[in-house]
Amino acid sequence: MVMRTVDLFRHTDNDGDELTPEGVQAAERVGRELLTPPYDAYVSSGAARATQMLQILRRATGQEDLPILEETGLRSVVEDRWRDVAKAAGKGADLEAMRDRDPELVDKESWLLGLGLKRVIEHLPDGGRALVVGHSPTKKAKGSRSSSETAHTPSPRSRNRSKQNPRQTDAVHPEAASRTPALVRRGGNYSART
């Protein structure tokens, strides 16, 4: 089996939908210290803060000629619900603690994230690599994956965040393997067509 790899990052510090000056500096550090280019695709959740960080990372790799693709399946439409569950589960809560608080949210969002990651992976050529920037729920919603695909979650070292293992493996939910909406090009970007 041929391997396809996704390096998955959470956007750095933000104010609304824009990176703060500290967030920009942290993204620049990620670009210098944690990336393993070259990449075949640069994929954003579609949020301005994720795209802004991805632009910084793409510049750091010297691959500005590649378009930034958009996969909206990597972004939760219930971010407030995630924040409420995380707060109720306690500071630093892991996925299981959040699942204890709201199993429906975690299971559904894991499945949706799996579909989004599956679309990214299937867009890649054999042996290809993608750099993806998403959000906290993107990194928390994990399931299981087939052995031919990997997703890594290098954590940006930003304010109030500790450095995590840059080769922590994320996952694609098994049900995601059965559905494959295609990435389609619109303007200079790609987006998911369901």
C-alpha positions in Angstrom: 0.0 0.0 0.0 1.2 3.5 -0.8 1.3 6.0 2.1 -0.4 9.4 2.0 0.4 11.8 4.8 -1.4 14.8 6.4 0.3 17.1 8.8 -2.5 18.6 10.8 -2.1 21.9 12.8 -4.4 24.0 14.9 -4.2 27.6 14.0 -2.2 29.7 16.5 -3.6 32.5 18.8 -6.4 34.5 17.3 -8.8 37.4 18.0 -12.0 36.6 16.3 -11.2 35.2 12.8 -7.7 36.8 12.6 -4.4 35.8 14.0 -3.1 38.0 16.8 0.5 39.4 16.4 1.6 36.6 18.8 -0.3 34.1 16.7 1.5 35.3 13.6 4.9 35.0 15.4 4.0 31.5 16.6 2.9 30.5 13.0 6.3 31.8 11.8 8.1 29.6 14.4 6.0 26.6 13.3 7.1 27.3 9.7 10.8 27.4 10.8 10.8 24.5 13.2 8.1 21.9 12.7 7.4 21.5 8.9 8.6 18.7 6.7 8.2 20.0 3.2 7.7 19.6 0.3 3.9 19.3 0.4 1.5 18.4 -2.5 -1.4 20.3 -1.0 -2.1 23.1 1.5 -5.6 22.8 3.0 -7.5 25.2 5.2 -10.8 24.6 7.0 -12.0 27.8 5.3 -11.8 30.0 8.4 -9.8 33.2 7.8 -7.5 32.4 10.8 -6.7 29.0 9.4 -6.0 30.3 5.9 -3.9 33.1 7.3 -1.7 30.6 9.2 -1.5 28.4 6.2 -0.3 31.3 4.0 2.5 31.9 6.5 3.4 28.2 6.5 3.3 27.9 2.7 5.6 30.9 2.5 8.0 29.3 4.9 8.2 26.2 2.7 8.9 28.3 -0.4 5.8 26.7 -2.2 3.7 29.9 -2.7 2.9 28.7 -6.2 0.6 26.0 -4.9 -3.0 27.1 -4.2 -4.6 26.9 -0.8 -7.4 24.4 -0.9 -10.5 24.6 1.3 -12.1 21.6 3.0 -15.0 22.9 5.1 -15.5 19.4 6.6 -12.5 20.2 8.8 -14.4 23.0 10.5 -17.2 22.4 13.1 -20.4 24.3 12.6 -21.0 24.0 16.3 -17.8 25.6 17.7 -19.8 27.2 20.7 -21.0 23.7 21.7 -17.4 22.5 21.7 -16.4 25.4 23.9 -19.2 24.6 26.3 -18.3 20.9 26.5 -14.6 21.7 26.9 -15.4 24.1 29.7 -17.7 21.6 31.4 -15.1 18.8 31.1 -12.4 20.9 32.7 -9.2 22.6 31.7 -7.0 20.3 29.6 -9.7 17.8 29.2 -9.1 15.0 26.7 -11.5 13.6 24.1 -12.8 10.9 26.4 -13.7 13.5 29.1 -15.5 15.5 26.4 -17.3 12.4 25.2 -18.5 11.8 28.8 -20.1 15.2 28.7 -21.6 15.1 25.1 -21.2 11.7 23.4 -23.4 12.7 20.4 -21.2 15.8 19.7 -18.0 13.9 19.8 -19.2 11.0 17.8 -20.9 13.0 15.1 -18.0 15.5 14.8 -15.4 12.7 14.7 -17.4 11.1 11.8 -17.6 14.5 9.9 -13.9 15.2 10.5 -13.1 11.7 9.2 -15.0 12.5 6.0 -13.1 15.8 5.6 -9.7 14.1 6.2 -10.7 11.3 3.8 -11.4 13.9 1.1 -8.0 15.5 1.7 -6.2 12.2 1.6 -7.9 11.0 -1.5 -7.0 14.3 -3.3 -3.3 13.5 -2.7 -1.2 11.5 -5.2 0.3 8.2 -4.1 3.0 9.0 -1.6 1.7 12.6 -1.4 1.7 14.9 1.6 -0.7 17.6 2.7 -0.3 20.4 5.2 -3.7 21.1 6.9 -4.6 23.9 9.3 -7.8 23.6 11.3 -9.2 24.2 14.8 -9.1 22.6 18.3 -12.2 20.4 17.6 -10.4 19.2 14.5 -7.5 17.9 16.5 -9.7 16.5 19.3 -12.2 14.6 17.2 -10.4 11.3 16.5 -11.4 7.8 15.5 -9.5 5.0 13.9 -7.8 4.8 10.5 -6.6 2.4 7.9 -2.8 1.7 7.8 -2.3 3.2 4.4 -3.0 6.8 5.5 -1.5 8.9 8.3 -2.3 12.2 9.8 0.1 13.9 12.1 -0.8 16.7 14.5 2.3 18.8 15.2 1.2 21.4 17.8 2.2 25.0 17.3 4.0 26.4 20.3 1.9 29.4 21.0 0.9 31.3 24.1 -0.9 29.1 26.6 -0.1 25.9 24.7 2.5 23.3 25.5 4.6 21.6 22.8 3.2 18.2 21.9 4.8 15.4 20.1 5.0 16.5 16.5 4.3 13.0 15.2 1.2 12.2 17.2 -1.1 10.3 14.9 -4.7 11.5 14.3 -7.3 9.4 12.7 -10.0 9.0 10.1 -13.3 7.5 11.4 -13.9 4.1 9.8 -17.3 5.1 8.4 -15.6 7.9 6.4 -14.0 5.4 4.2 -17.3 4.5 2.7 -18.1 8.0 1.4 -15.9 10.1 -0.8 -17.2 13.5 -2.0 -14.6 15.1 -4.4 -12.6 18.2 -4.0 -13.4 20.6 -6.8 -11.6 23.7 -8.0 -13.3 27.0 -7.6 -11.3 30.0 -8.6 -7.8 29.5 -7.2 -9.0 27.1 -4.4 -10.6 23.7 -4.0 -13.6 23.0 -1.9 -15.6 19.9 -1.0 -18.6 19.0 -3.1 -21.0 16.7 -1.3 
